[in-house]
Amino acid sequence: MHKTRPSPRSAKAPREILEGGTEWLTARQVAELVGMSERSVRRAQESGRLRGRRTDGGHLRFLKGDVEAYLRGDQASGEPSRGSSVLRSRREALEGLNLEIQELQARKQFDRLRDEQAERAVTRSQEREQQQRAEAEARAQAQRDRESIARRQQEEKVLREWHETWREFGLSLLPADAPVALRARVFPEVKRSLENFVPDDAPDFVEAAVTATIEALLAPHREAQASSRRRGFLDEQKKLAWGELQNQYPATPPPDLCEALNTAIETRMQGFNSTSPWTDLRASRAVAIEHVMAPYHQARRSEERKHRTESMIQSVISRMPRLLGDLKRNRILRLDSNETALLVELLLPKARKFLELKVQERDLTEAEISQLLEDFVLRDQRLF
């Protein structure tokens, strides 16, 4: 519902404004006086219907006379009125209506601007709230990140200390003479064995795993040490056996005999070590020496037997002429001297071969060889 400004003829001007001692009026005072808005007063001034002046500070002021002239329908102070009073009233009513329309449009525009300003204020408030929420969330996320990093650092520290503890335990399982290279492998091997465990696991299970890892790591080292000790033990036994062999061998033993003795010692010393009783070790060396010397003793006995047999055969053969002479005197053989010498010459090779064959069958005494020779001579077909 629009409010219609009353015409100047029907409006009652405040006498305290027009009759007071104030020479100049403000736009608000003029608006209250003429019954319109302050904006309409300014537009009337801008259109020239109401004369006004600007102060040095830029403020709009109106003279009382100019306001009275405007109320009387004058366009400016001192100008004569135009047309009849009816036309003036209609013009004033039309102007008032236009001013009301302009004022209404201005109010609508003002309301729209106010609403837009309110919406912008709400939008800015929402944006501030959203920004504050985002900042709060960012601060909360940063705090969570810091806490997560702190937890992770603490877990890593606990894990490092846990690994270090078990590494020291693994090092304590190594022997004092463990080489540096072996000690350097403890930490990575222990760390690998702990991959299936966490610090909260039972220490007994972790200790068993670390102990098994160290035992596996020590196995080659212990094997090498055992092999080294075994070689030293065998070398010592070979040296002792070689000295004992030299006491039994009449001359310097040949190299092949030394190699055979070393092989026999390695075979006989299976199951023995440096902590075995020295009597058992000496007996095993004696068995190894006997094994090595067996072919030598056999060859020596064979040579001695051959030499002894040859001596006996030679002794018996040398007595063959006398044997034939005894057979001739006993009239078992009837030969003259020339035939006897020829027979001896013919029988010697055959008799030697016969006696050698008999001696190879078994050991014979010199008397047995003499009897065999006599039997051989008597059985010869040419003697009968």
SULCOR-V504469 format. One record per residue. N is the residue number from 1. RES is the residue in one small letter. PHI is phi in radians with two decimals (999 if undefined). OMEGA is omega in whole degrees, -180 to 180 (NA if undefined). NEAR is the number of other C-alpha atoms within 12 Angstrom. Layout:
N,RES,PHI,OMEGA,NEAR
N,RES,PHI,OMEGA,NEAR
This chain:
1,m,999,-176,6
2,h,-1.51,179,15
3,k,-1.73,-177,16
4,t,-1.60,179,22
5,r,-1.23,177,28
6,p,-1.17,-179,26
7,s,-1.18,-179,29
8,p,-1.02,-179,29
9,r,-1.22,-178,22
10,s,-1.56,-178,15
11,a,-1.30,178,20
12,k,-1.82,-179,18
13,a,-1.34,176,25
14,p,-1.14,-175,17
15,r,-1.26,-179,16
16,e,-1.20,178,16
17,i,-1.51,-176,27
18,l,-1.35,-176,27
19,e,-1.73,180,15
20,g,-1.29,-178,12
21,g,-1.51,-178,12
22,t,-1.38,180,17
23,e,-1.42,-177,17
24,w,-1.91,180,27
25,l,-2.11,176,33
26,t,-1.49,180,26
27,a,-1.08,178,33
28,r,-1.16,179,23
29,q,-1.10,178,29
30,v,-1.13,179,38
31,a,-1.10,177,30
32,e,-1.15,-178,27
33,l,-1.24,-174,32
34,v,-1.58,178,36
35,g,1.35,175,30
36,m,-2.36,-180,35
37,s,-1.35,179,29
38,e,-1.13,179,24
39,r,-1.18,178,26
40,s,-1.15,177,34
41,v,-1.09,-179,38
42,r,-1.16,178,30
43,r,-1.13,177,27
44,a,-1.08,178,32
45,q,-1.20,-179,28
46,e,-1.18,-180,16
47,s,-1.43,177,16
48,g,1.64,180,18
49,r,-1.27,179,26
50,l,-2.23,-177,37
51,r,-1.46,178,34
52,g,-2.55,-178,33
53,r,-2.32,179,22
54,r,-1.83,176,19
55,t,-1.42,178,13
56,d,-1.09,179,8
57,g,-1.48,178,8
58,g,1.59,-179,9
59,h,-1.53,-177,16
60,l,-1.57,179,27
61,r,-2.31,-178,28
62,f,-2.20,175,36
63,l,-1.36,179,29
64,k,-1.06,-179,32
65,g,-1.14,179,27
66,d,-1.12,179,31
67,v,-1.19,178,39
68,e,-1.11,177,32
69,a,-1.11,178,25
70,y,-1.14,179,36
71,l,-1.18,179,34
72,r,-1.40,179,30
73,g,1.76,179,34
74,d,-1.36,177,28
75,q,-1.35,178,28
76,a,-2.65,-178,28
77,s,-1.15,177,24
78,g,1.54,-180,17
79,e,-1.49,179,17
80,p,-1.28,179,14
81,s,-1.29,-176,19
82,r,-2.00,174,16
83,g,1.26,-179,13
84,s,-1.38,-180,12
85,s,-1.20,179,18
86,v,-1.14,179,14
87,l,-1.13,179,15
88,r,-1.13,180,24
89,s,-1.15,179,24
90,r,-1.09,-180,19
91,r,-1.11,180,22
92,e,-1.14,178,31
93,a,-1.12,178,23
94,l,-1.13,179,18
95,e,-1.15,178,29
96,g,-1.10,179,31
97,l,-1.13,178,22
98,n,-1.09,179,23
99,l,-1.13,178,32
100,e,-1.11,178,30
101,i,-1.09,179,22
102,q,-1.09,179,23
103,e,-1.13,178,28
104,l,-1.11,178,24
105,q,-1.10,179,18
106,a,-1.13,178,21
107,r,-1.11,178,20
108,k,-1.08,179,16
109,q,-1.13,177,15
110,f,-1.10,178,17
111,d,-1.07,179,16
112,r,-1.11,178,16
113,l,-1.13,178,16
114,r,-1.13,179,16
115,d,-1.12,178,16
116,e,-1.10,179,16
117,q,-1.12,178,16
118,a,-1.13,178,16
119,e,-1.09,177,16
120,r,-1.11,178,16
121,a,-1.11,178,16
122,v,-1.11,179,16
123,t,-1.07,178,16
124,r,-1.11,178,16
125,s,-1.11,178,16
126,q,-1.12,178,16
127,e,-1.10,178,16
128,r,-1.10,179,16
129,e,-1.10,179,16
130,q,-1.10,178,16
131,q,-1.13,178,16
132,q,-1.12,177,16
133,r,-1.11,179,16
134,a,-1.09,178,16
135,e,-1.13,178,15
136,a,-1.11,178,15
137,e,-1.13,178,16
138,a,-1.12,177,16
139,r,-1.13,178,15
140,a,-1.14,179,16
141,q,-1.13,177,16
142,a,-1.09,178,15
143,q,-1.14,177,14
144,r,-1.11,178,15
145,d,-1.10,178,16
146,r,-1.10,178,16
147,e,-1.13,178,14
148,s,-1.12,179,15
149,i,-1.12,179,16
150,a,-1.12,178,14
151,r,-1.11,-180,15
152,r,-1.11,177,15
153,q,-1.10,179,15
154,q,-1.15,178,15
155,e,-1.09,178,17
156,e,-1.11,178,17
157,k,-1.11,179,16
158,v,-1.09,-180,17
159,l,-1.14,178,22
160,r,-1.10,179,19
161,e,-1.10,178,16
162,w,-1.12,177,24
163,h,-1.07,-179,30
164,e,-1.12,179,22
165,t,-1.07,-179,23
166,w,-1.30,175,36
167,r,-1.15,177,32
168,e,-1.09,177,23
169,f,-1.12,178,24
170,g,-1.10,178,37
171,l,-1.15,180,32
172,s,-1.19,179,17
173,l,-1.43,-179,26
174,l,-1.34,175,29
175,p,-1.21,-177,19
176,a,-1.12,-178,11
177,d,-1.61,179,15
178,a,-1.14,-179,24
179,p,-1.21,-178,17
180,v,-1.12,-180,14
181,a,-1.07,178,13
182,l,-1.21,178,27
183,r,-1.14,-180,26
184,a,-1.18,-180,18
185,r,-1.49,-176,23
186,v,-1.15,-174,34
187,f,-1.08,179,27
188,p,-1.09,180,23
189,e,-1.21,178,28
190,v,-1.15,179,37
191,k,-1.09,178,29
192,r,-1.16,-180,19
193,s,-1.25,-180,28
194,l,-1.57,-178,32
195,e,-1.12,-179,17
196,n,-1.62,-179,15
197,f,-2.22,175,24
198,v,-2.24,-178,21
199,p,-1.03,-179,25
200,d,-1.46,-179,14
201,d,-1.21,-179,15
202,a,-1.10,-178,12
203,p,-1.07,-178,19
204,d,-1.11,179,14
205,f,-1.18,179,18
206,v,-1.13,179,29
207,e,-1.09,178,26
208,a,-1.11,180,20
209,a,-1.15,-180,27
210,v,-1.15,179,37
211,t,-1.10,178,29
212,a,-1.10,179,20
213,t,-1.12,-180,30
214,i,-1.15,179,37
215,e,-1.10,177,24
216,a,-1.13,179,23
217,l,-1.22,-178,30
218,l,-1.43,-174,29
219,a,-0.99,178,18
220,p,-1.07,179,15
221,h,-1.11,179,23
222,r,-1.17,177,22
223,e,-1.10,179,16
224,a,-1.13,178,14
225,q,-1.12,180,18
226,a,-1.11,178,18
227,s,-1.13,179,17
228,s,-1.12,178,14
229,r,-1.11,179,18
230,r,-1.12,178,23
231,r,-1.09,178,21
232,g,-1.11,178,17
233,f,-1.12,-180,24
234,l,-1.16,178,32
235,d,-1.06,179,23
236,e,-1.13,180,23
237,q,-1.15,178,38
238,k,-1.12,180,33
239,k,-1.11,178,19
240,l,-1.13,180,25
241,a,-1.13,179,38
242,w,-1.13,177,33
243,g,-1.13,177,20
244,e,-1.16,179,25
245,l,-1.16,-180,33
246,q,-1.11,177,20
247,n,-1.22,-179,14
248,q,-1.63,-177,19
249,y,-1.51,-176,22
250,p,-1.19,-179,14
251,a,-2.16,178,9
252,t,-1.16,-178,15
253,p,-1.12,178,22
254,p,-1.24,-179,18
255,p,-1.06,-179,11
256,d,-1.13,177,14
257,l,-1.20,177,26
258,c,-1.14,178,26
259,e,-1.11,178,18
260,a,-1.10,179,27
261,l,-1.13,178,39
262,n,-1.07,178,30
263,t,-1.12,180,24
264,a,-1.15,179,28
265,i,-1.12,179,38
266,e,-1.06,179,30
267,t,-1.28,-176,22
268,r,-1.29,-177,29
269,m,-1.58,174,32
270,q,-1.13,-179,21
271,g,1.59,177,17
272,f,-1.91,175,25
273,n,-2.55,-175,25
274,s,-1.17,179,21
275,t,-1.63,180,13
276,s,-1.22,178,16
277,p,-1.03,-176,13
278,w,-1.19,178,15
279,t,-1.17,178,12
280,d,-1.15,-180,20
281,l,-1.15,179,29
282,r,-1.12,179,23
283,a,-1.13,179,21
284,s,-1.15,177,30
285,r,-1.13,180,37
286,a,-1.11,178,29
287,v,-1.13,179,24
288,a,-1.12,179,33
289,i,-1.14,179,39
290,e,-1.09,178,26
291,h,-1.12,-179,24
292,v,-1.27,-176,32
293,m,-1.44,-178,32
294,a,-0.98,178,20
295,p,-1.06,179,16
296,y,-1.15,179,24
297,h,-1.12,180,19
298,q,-1.13,179,16
299,a,-1.13,180,14
300,r,-1.17,178,17
301,r,-1.12,179,16
302,s,-1.12,179,19
303,e,-1.17,178,15
304,e,-1.12,179,15
305,r,-1.12,179,23
306,k,-1.12,180,23
307,h,-1.12,-180,17
308,r,-1.15,180,21
309,t,-1.11,180,31
310,e,-1.10,179,28
311,s,-1.15,180,21
312,m,-1.17,179,27
313,i,-1.07,180,36
314,q,-1.09,179,25
315,s,-1.18,-180,22
316,v,-1.22,-180,28
317,i,-1.09,-180,36
318,s,-1.14,179,22
319,r,-1.66,-179,22
320,m,-1.08,178,34
321,p,-1.01,180,28
322,r,-1.19,177,20
323,l,-1.11,179,27
324,l,-1.13,178,35
325,g,-1.11,178,24
326,d,-1.12,179,18
327,l,-1.16,180,22
328,k,-1.22,179,20
329,r,-1.16,178,15
330,n,-1.42,178,12
331,r,1.03,172,13
332,i,-1.41,174,17
333,l,-2.07,178,23
334,r,-2.04,-178,20
335,l,-2.43,173,23
336,d,-1.52,-176,16
337,s,-1.16,-178,17
338,n,-1.15,180,12
339,e,-1.17,179,20
340,t,-1.13,179,24
341,a,-1.12,180,18
342,l,-1.18,180,15
343,l,-1.13,177,27
344,v,-1.03,-179,27
345,e,-1.13,-179,19
346,l,-1.35,-176,19
347,l,-1.45,-176,31
348,l,-0.98,-180,25
349,p,-1.07,-178,18
350,k,-1.16,179,19
351,a,-1.15,179,33
352,r,-1.08,-179,32
353,k,-1.11,180,20
354,f,-1.11,-179,24
355,l,-1.17,178,38
356,e,-1.09,178,29
357,l,-1.13,180,20
358,k,-1.17,180,23
359,v,-1.16,179,28
360,q,-1.16,-180,16
361,e,-1.24,179,11
362,r,-2.81,178,15
363,d,-1.29,-178,21
364,l,-2.17,174,24
365,t,-1.50,-179,22
366,e,-1.14,179,23
367,a,-1.14,180,15
368,e,-1.18,179,20
369,i,-1.15,179,33
370,s,-1.11,180,28
371,q,-1.18,178,23
372,l,-1.08,179,28
373,l,-1.15,179,38
374,e,-1.13,178,30
375,d,-1.10,180,21
376,f,-1.11,-179,27
377,v,-1.17,-177,32
378,l,-1.23,-178,21
379,r,-1.46,-178,14
380,d,-1.14,-174,18
381,q,-1.11,-177,10
382,r,-1.38,-177,15
383,l,-1.59,-178,23
384,f,-1.60,NA,12
